[in-house]
Amino acid sequence: MHKVAIVGRPNVGKSSLFNRLIGRREAVVADFPGVTRDAKEGLMLYHNHRITLIDTGGLWSGDEWEQAIREKAEWAMEGAQAVIFVLDPREGLSAADYEVADWLRRLGKPVIVVANKIDSPKHEVYMAELWGLGFGDPVAISAEHARGLDELLDRVMTHLPADDEDVPEIAPIRISLIGRPNVGKSSLLNAITHSERAIVADQPGTTRDSLDVEWDYGGQRFVLVDTAGIRKKPDTAIEDYAIQRSQAAIERSDLIWLVVNATDMGDHELKLANLAYDSGKPVIVVVNKWDLVPDEDLKSTEKDLKQKLFHITYAPRVYTSAINDYGIHDMLAEAMKLHEKWQSRIPTAELNRWLEVWQMRQSVPNFGGKKLKMYFMTQVETAPPTFAIFCNRADFVTRAYEGFLQNRIREDLGLAGIPVRLKWNEKGPYKRGKKGEEAEA
């Protein structure tokens, strides 16, 4: 896998270029500096080359994040075969641009100077002073209008070795970490990967965009997604957009780690539980900072957690501490187990044997002397497991009885911890021509 880093001072269009090259809106873009802080990865293909592209935070920003952002950028440089140095020549070279240039010279990596925001040939007159940086001819591009990208990528290709790498056949498990701000999502990500990939600070809102990290555990590839903390009411427009990005990351995930702070749980956990529930993805409740709970409070804390997350009582819990690595391996092992169940398929004959058993265990709903009759059951989808039940009257199915069946499916069919969907289809003399109704738990 080839690796190319994008660097530059704040607000020169690095994230816009990153999004344009990978072909989707992965990085948050705004008109003010300091939006990107962590180093964000994305995969792109060009002339049959698989390239890991890394978007870094604005260097020499002059704010409290300057040192942390530079450390993440230096990490991005490790193993990078080329560096795209983005500048905005229409604003002229700043002191920060020269600082970045000196830093790149010390690192000794191949550098391609990119003059962004050159929307037409008449703007190329602004590029004159870029030759003085000593990195060769600059490439004129416009990330916003997709101008000059082929020339840029052709220049990048001259620094990449021949691509003879075998592409792994095992698809990665994609996991999103969600939670309130400051519950320790980024710290957990760093503990899992044994690195300082994500910036960690005591103040909430440090992570402002989702951060994808590839990781291998026990021969299984993972893509771990650290998302922005989800508040009840976002303070700023960029925070609101970051939350939307977190929700989009959940939709693309195979599994969710819902991270809660063992020492500070509030009503907002219920909203997050609903968000996880509605996604239809397997959820693992990660109770972080468990080492800070006094022994005498362990039982009351567990009871409080169960009450606040009653919507997803089926979800397994893992108790962790990012500080001392407690429970870290349990997070990954439980994820592998749930992911396998999520894709499982149950034979139809077995389902119908159990359907008879379940009807004997629990009386079916009865309305005015008319009973719900269930004739047949089959699995129609995986990921999540979805079952169609053919019955006489779908409107006779009560929420309580539906919950009973969902619990029986999880417990009797080896799907513990997995959300289960049911689709009801009417069949027989009482069929009313109504579409099947769907439930999920």
Wavefront OBJ file of the C-alpha trace (Angstrom):
o trace
v 0.000 0.000 0.000
v 1.388 3.390 -1.007
v 1.147 6.316 1.395
v 0.925 10.015 0.511
v 0.498 12.857 3.020
v -1.130 16.254 2.443
v 0.345 19.104 4.520
v 0.246 22.887 4.716
v -0.685 25.775 6.954
v -4.337 26.244 8.017
v -7.083 27.076 5.533
v -5.246 26.495 2.252
v -7.673 23.785 1.082
v -6.025 20.540 2.239
v -9.288 18.876 3.241
v -11.008 20.003 0.038
v -8.201 18.396 -1.965
v -8.379 15.252 0.178
v -12.126 14.920 -0.460
v -11.694 15.541 -4.176
v -8.952 12.926 -4.583
v -10.706 10.113 -2.714
v -13.956 10.937 -4.484
v -16.231 11.544 -1.479
v -16.807 14.079 1.267
v -14.838 12.426 4.076
v -13.177 15.434 5.734
v -15.046 18.377 7.236
v -14.489 21.570 5.226
v -15.151 25.117 6.476
v -14.123 28.661 5.623
v -12.196 29.167 8.844
v -8.930 27.540 9.979
v -8.421 24.822 12.572
v -11.221 22.417 11.558
v -8.931 19.418 10.923
v -6.816 18.393 13.921
v -6.183 14.656 13.640
v -4.540 12.929 10.686
v -7.359 11.449 8.603
v -6.856 8.532 6.195
v -8.682 7.724 2.979
v -8.143 5.150 0.222
v -7.916 6.187 -3.430
v -7.205 4.296 -6.651
v -5.213 5.754 -9.547
v -3.924 3.759 -12.521
v -4.403 0.518 -10.548
v -2.416 1.893 -7.619
v -3.991 1.718 -4.158
v -2.909 4.822 -2.242
v -3.545 5.703 1.385
v -4.020 9.459 1.394
v -3.589 11.306 4.708
v -5.137 14.695 5.437
v -3.317 16.526 8.253
v -4.187 19.509 10.411
v -3.000 23.024 9.625
v 0.667 23.374 10.629
v 2.102 26.383 12.474
v -1.421 27.458 13.393
v -0.274 29.558 16.330
v -3.025 28.215 18.603
v -3.166 25.728 21.490
v -3.349 22.762 19.077
v -0.159 23.598 17.155
v 2.151 21.087 18.864
v -0.387 18.243 18.872
v -1.207 18.771 15.190
v 2.489 18.789 14.265
v 3.026 15.513 16.125
v 0.183 13.894 14.175
v 1.602 15.265 10.911
v 5.014 13.796 11.766
v 3.331 10.452 12.341
v 1.714 10.780 8.900
v 5.162 11.271 7.371
v 6.408 7.889 8.611
v 6.421 5.579 5.613
v 5.038 8.247 3.245
v 6.572 7.988 -0.228
v 5.513 11.514 -1.202
v 4.205 14.705 0.374
v 1.711 17.120 -1.200
v 2.535 20.599 0.124
v -0.574 22.765 -0.386
v -0.339 26.566 -0.577
v -2.675 29.411 -1.442
v -0.576 31.667 -3.743
v -3.417 34.169 -4.120
v -2.815 35.154 -0.495
v 0.983 35.132 -0.932
v 3.487 33.125 1.098
v 3.199 33.617 4.839
v 5.670 33.019 7.650
v 3.825 29.764 8.397
v 4.365 28.595 4.785
v 8.128 29.112 5.149
v 8.103 27.266 8.500
v 6.374 24.302 6.882
v 8.850 24.345 3.991
v 11.847 24.299 6.370
v 10.263 21.449 8.329
v 9.734 19.405 5.141
v 13.353 19.941 4.073
v 14.540 18.513 7.403
v 12.343 15.441 6.948
v 13.881 14.742 3.534
v 10.707 13.425 1.869
v 9.877 13.972 -1.830
v 7.677 17.080 -1.934
v 5.214 18.213 -4.607
v 4.304 21.893 -4.223
v 0.630 22.475 -5.015
v -0.768 25.925 -5.755
v -4.431 25.601 -4.810
v -7.321 27.906 -5.713
v -5.892 28.553 -9.215
v -9.334 28.478 -10.809
v -8.244 29.637 -14.271
v -4.982 30.243 -16.232
v -5.137 33.964 -15.440
v -4.549 33.169 -11.768
v -1.235 31.399 -12.497
v 0.573 34.747 -12.246
v 0.277 34.364 -8.458
v 2.562 31.307 -8.531
v 5.852 33.099 -9.229
v 7.190 33.160 -5.665
v 6.480 29.419 -5.136
v 9.524 28.479 -7.252
v 11.703 30.022 -4.548
v 10.774 27.323 -2.035
v 13.267 24.956 -3.659
v 10.955 21.973 -4.299
v 10.788 22.253 -8.082
v 7.951 23.343 -10.327
v 4.636 23.846 -8.507
v 1.441 22.240 -9.814
v -1.506 24.583 -10.363
v -4.811 23.102 -9.193
v -8.270 24.026 -7.980
v -9.602 21.459 -5.521
v -13.011 23.130 -5.642
v -13.306 22.882 -9.430
v -11.248 19.669 -9.937
v -8.693 21.519 -12.086
v -5.159 20.136 -12.520
v -5.700 16.924 -10.494
v -4.439 14.556 -13.197
v -1.192 16.500 -13.482
v -0.831 16.418 -9.698
v -1.396 12.665 -9.483
v 0.983 11.993 -12.377
v 3.634 13.941 -10.447
v 2.879 11.890 -7.307
v 3.206 8.641 -9.270
v 6.822 9.437 -10.168
v 7.706 8.996 -6.472
v 5.853 5.708 -5.908
v 7.455 2.268 -6.344
v 5.988 -0.419 -8.575
v 2.714 -1.741 -7.155
v 3.181 -5.496 -6.760
v 1.388 -5.801 -3.418
v -1.264 -8.478 -2.970
v -4.605 -6.980 -1.965
v -5.941 -8.650 1.208
v -9.077 -10.713 0.545
v -10.469 -10.440 4.076
v -12.863 -7.505 4.299
v -12.290 -5.346 7.357
v -14.851 -4.984 10.138
v -15.768 -1.314 10.344
v -16.494 -0.115 13.899
v -17.610 3.362 14.975
v -16.947 4.720 18.452
v -19.804 7.003 19.480
v -20.519 8.829 22.710
v -20.802 12.175 24.453
v -17.816 14.523 24.313
v -14.957 13.664 26.659
v -15.949 10.080 27.497
v -12.580 8.768 26.275
v -13.244 7.602 22.701
v -9.937 8.939 21.363
v -8.039 7.556 24.357
v -9.526 4.114 23.718
v -8.568 4.311 20.045
v -4.984 5.140 21.006
v -4.926 2.304 23.571
v -6.181 -0.230 21.014
v -3.682 0.769 18.323
v -0.780 1.312 20.767
v -0.227 4.745 19.261
v -1.103 8.411 19.627
v -3.172 8.528 16.452
v -5.937 10.685 17.919
v -5.401 13.954 19.765
v -6.503 13.654 23.399
v -7.287 16.626 25.639
v -9.307 17.236 28.805
v -11.651 19.686 27.111
v -14.688 18.337 25.243
v -14.981 18.763 21.473
v -11.331 17.958 20.710
v -12.300 15.529 17.930
v -14.131 17.519 15.232
v -14.337 14.957 12.434
v -14.492 11.185 12.171
v -11.049 9.572 12.117
v -10.520 6.208 10.369
v -7.716 3.950 11.568
v -6.884 0.525 10.112
v -5.869 -2.129 12.622
v -5.224 -5.872 12.671
v -6.180 -8.111 15.588
v -5.950 -11.893 15.566
v -5.700 -11.983 11.773
v -8.844 -9.876 11.361
v -8.614 -6.428 9.774
v -10.538 -3.579 11.391
v -11.308 -0.008 10.438
v -11.855 1.874 13.704
v -13.730 5.170 13.364
v -13.324 7.750 16.132
v -16.283 10.128 15.819
v -16.921 13.600 17.184
v -18.660 13.707 20.562
v -22.425 14.019 20.162
v -23.967 16.772 22.301
v -27.651 17.427 22.942
v -27.290 20.926 21.493
v -24.203 21.678 19.357
v -22.509 24.989 20.211
v -21.343 25.854 16.693
v -22.218 25.145 13.065
v -19.002 23.173 12.576
v -19.839 21.046 15.611
v -23.323 20.419 14.260
v -21.838 19.319 10.928
v -19.315 17.102 12.737
v -22.218 15.370 14.486
v -23.886 14.775 11.128
v -20.605 13.234 9.973
v -20.630 10.985 13.043
v -24.116 9.801 12.175
v -23.021 9.122 8.592
v -20.065 7.110 9.933
v -22.511 4.986 11.939
v -24.488 4.201 8.796
v -21.322 2.969 7.047
v -20.239 0.841 10.003
v -20.711 -2.858 10.624
v -20.735 -2.446 14.386
v -20.931 0.263 17.061
v -18.998 0.785 20.265
v -21.210 3.022 22.417
v -18.720 4.564 24.860
v -20.054 5.858 28.175
v -18.247 7.378 31.135
v -18.746 5.129 34.156
v -18.388 8.076 36.534
v -20.611 10.568 34.687
v -23.716 9.188 33.022
v -26.632 11.478 32.222
v -29.905 11.471 30.317
v -28.019 11.998 27.063
v -26.983 8.340 27.120
v -30.631 7.484 26.337
v -30.480 9.512 23.118
v -27.267 7.788 22.097
v -28.796 4.394 22.877
v -31.720 5.271 20.599
v -29.301 6.342 17.864
v -27.487 3.025 18.125
v -30.778 1.112 18.280
v -32.159 2.797 15.161
v -29.031 1.967 13.160
v -29.843 -1.748 13.208
v -26.133 -2.492 13.809
v -24.731 -4.685 16.599
v -23.855 -2.531 19.611
v -21.310 -3.085 22.350
v -21.670 -0.799 25.364
v -18.141 0.202 26.377
v -18.162 1.410 29.969
v -14.951 3.432 30.097
v -13.104 4.771 33.169
v -14.343 1.761 35.154
v -11.191 1.925 37.277
v -12.418 5.227 38.745
v -15.615 3.726 40.212
v -15.242 2.992 43.970
v -15.874 -0.638 44.938
v -18.899 0.300 47.032
v -20.516 1.985 43.985
v -20.071 -0.824 41.450
v -23.548 -2.348 41.841
v -25.376 0.995 41.855
v -23.408 2.121 38.775
v -24.359 -1.036 36.882
v -28.019 -0.557 37.858
v -27.953 3.069 36.701
v -26.390 2.023 33.404
v -29.072 -0.600 32.812
v -31.841 1.946 33.438
v -30.394 4.591 31.120
v -29.768 2.126 28.291
v -32.910 0.014 28.649
v -33.571 0.264 24.883
v -30.535 -1.888 24.173
v -30.516 -4.286 27.114
v -29.631 -7.041 24.630
v -26.277 -5.365 23.876
v -23.225 -6.838 25.617
v -21.152 -4.627 27.922
v -17.394 -4.348 28.182
v -15.795 -2.554 31.128
v -12.620 -0.693 30.200
v -9.966 1.781 31.212
v -7.991 3.486 28.460
v -5.367 4.514 31.015
v -4.302 1.001 32.058
v -5.534 -0.927 28.950
v -8.097 -2.824 31.024
v -10.761 -4.487 28.821
v -9.178 -3.427 25.505
v -8.837 -6.957 24.127
v -12.403 -7.738 25.219
v -13.665 -4.930 22.955
v -12.083 -6.483 19.872
v -12.891 -10.101 20.762
v -16.561 -9.257 21.403
v -16.697 -7.315 18.130
v -15.429 -10.303 16.132
v -17.977 -12.578 17.804
v -20.929 -10.243 17.179
v -19.909 -9.574 13.577
v -20.000 -13.307 12.829
v -23.459 -13.643 14.402
v -24.700 -10.583 12.520
v -24.079 -12.383 9.220
v -25.418 -15.786 10.296
v -28.272 -17.596 8.548
v -30.683 -20.025 10.247
v -32.170 -22.931 8.237
v -35.912 -22.599 7.597
v -36.698 -26.058 9.029
v -35.032 -25.131 12.327
v -36.905 -21.825 12.495
v -40.280 -23.520 12.087
v -39.503 -26.153 14.724
v -38.738 -23.350 17.152
v -41.827 -21.391 16.058
v -44.003 -24.264 17.305
v -42.083 -24.370 20.585
v -42.420 -20.618 21.152
v -46.194 -20.729 20.586
v -46.472 -23.392 23.275
v -44.301 -21.423 25.718
v -46.289 -18.199 25.425
v -49.953 -17.827 24.564
v -50.517 -15.932 21.345
v -52.489 -12.639 21.430
v -56.264 -13.039 21.402
v -58.696 -10.301 20.319
v -62.433 -10.879 20.744
v -62.021 -14.635 20.594
v -59.814 -14.486 17.497
v -56.235 -15.634 17.922
v -53.075 -14.722 16.119
v -52.048 -17.668 13.951
v -48.445 -18.007 12.749
v -48.094 -20.425 9.830
v -44.518 -20.195 8.647
v -41.189 -18.459 9.373
v -38.103 -17.933 7.216
v -34.989 -15.759 7.264
v -35.011 -13.228 4.435
v -31.864 -11.195 5.156
v -28.608 -11.161 7.093
v -26.680 -8.228 8.588
v -28.911 -7.749 10.511
v -30.733 -11.088 10.694
v -34.257 -10.409 9.390
v -37.109 -12.925 9.628
v -40.462 -13.032 7.844
v -43.370 -14.577 9.725
v -46.550 -15.445 7.800
v -49.678 -15.046 9.898
v -53.441 -14.530 9.688
v -53.577 -10.969 11.117
v -50.517 -8.727 11.397
v -52.519 -6.222 13.468
v -52.945 -8.861 16.210
v -49.217 -8.782 16.949
v -48.684 -6.875 20.200
v -45.469 -5.131 21.156
v -45.074 -7.468 24.140
v -45.457 -10.619 22.033
v -43.133 -9.263 19.380
v -40.535 -8.593 22.078
v -40.993 -12.132 23.368
v -40.260 -13.584 19.923
v -37.236 -11.358 19.406
v -35.792 -12.417 22.754
v -36.433 -16.090 21.958
v -34.711 -15.744 18.571
v -31.640 -14.232 20.235
v -31.480 -16.744 23.081
v -32.560 -19.972 21.369
v -30.865 -19.442 18.000
v -27.462 -18.260 19.234
v -27.939 -14.594 18.324
v -27.374 -13.075 21.760
v -26.349 -9.430 21.529
v -27.644 -8.995 17.966
v -30.480 -6.688 16.820
v -33.226 -8.758 15.205
v -35.793 -7.571 12.677
v -39.213 -9.145 12.135
v -41.463 -8.728 9.096
v -45.086 -9.766 9.331
v -46.917 -11.000 6.236
v -50.587 -11.908 6.167
v -51.618 -15.189 4.601
v -54.779 -17.287 4.503
v -58.527 -16.549 4.603
v -58.125 -13.433 6.795
v -55.527 -11.797 4.565
v -56.446 -8.135 4.074
v -53.949 -7.249 1.308
v -51.939 -5.095 3.696
v -48.184 -4.906 3.367
v -46.142 -6.691 6.027
v -45.292 -4.665 9.068
v -41.718 -4.572 10.339
v -40.288 -4.436 13.839
v -36.747 -4.265 15.123
v -35.015 -4.885 18.417
l 1 2 3 4 5 6 7 8 9 10 11 12 13 14 15 16 17 18 19 20 21 22 23 24 25 26 27 28 29 30 31 32 33 34 35 36 37 38 39 40 41 42 43 44 45 46 47 48 49 50 51 52 53 54 55 56 57 58 59 60 61 62 63 64 65 66 67 68 69 70 71 72 73 74 75 76 77 78 79 80 81 82 83 84 85 86 87 88 89 90 91 92 93 94 95 96 97 98 99 100 101 102 103 104 105 106 107 108 109 110 111 112 113 114 115 116 117 118 119 120 121 122 123 124 125 126 127 128 129 130 131 132 133 134 135 136 137 138 139 140 141 142 143 144 145 146 147 148 149 150 151 152 153 154 155 156 157 158 159 160 161 162 163 164 165 166 167 168 169 170 171 172 173 174 175 176 177 178 179 180 181 182 183 184 185 186 187 188 189 190 191 192 193 194 195 196 197 198 199 200 201 202 203 204 205 206 207 208 209 210 211 212 213 214 215 216 217 218 219 220 221 222 223 224 225 226 227 228 229 230 231 232 233 234 235 236 237 238 239 240 241 242 243 244 245 246 247 248 249 250 251 252 253 254 255 256 257 258 259 260 261 262 263 264 265 266 267 268 269 270 271 272 273 274 275 276 277 278 279 280 281 282 283 284 285 286 287 288 289 290 291 292 293 294 295 296 297 298 299 300 301 302 303 304 305 306 307 308 309 310 311 312 313 314 315 316 317 318 319 320 321 322 323 324 325 326 327 328 329 330 331 332 333 334 335 336 337 338 339 340 341 342 343 344 345 346 347 348 349 350 351 352 353 354 355 356 357 358 359 360 361 362 363 364 365 366 367 368 369 370 371 372 373 374 375 376 377 378 379 380 381 382 383 384 385 386 387 388 389 390 391 392 393 394 395 396 397 398 399 400 401 402 403 404 405 406 407 408 409 410 411 412 413 414 415 416 417 418 419 420 421 422 423 424 425 426 427 428 429 430 431 432 433 434 435 436 437 438 439 440 441
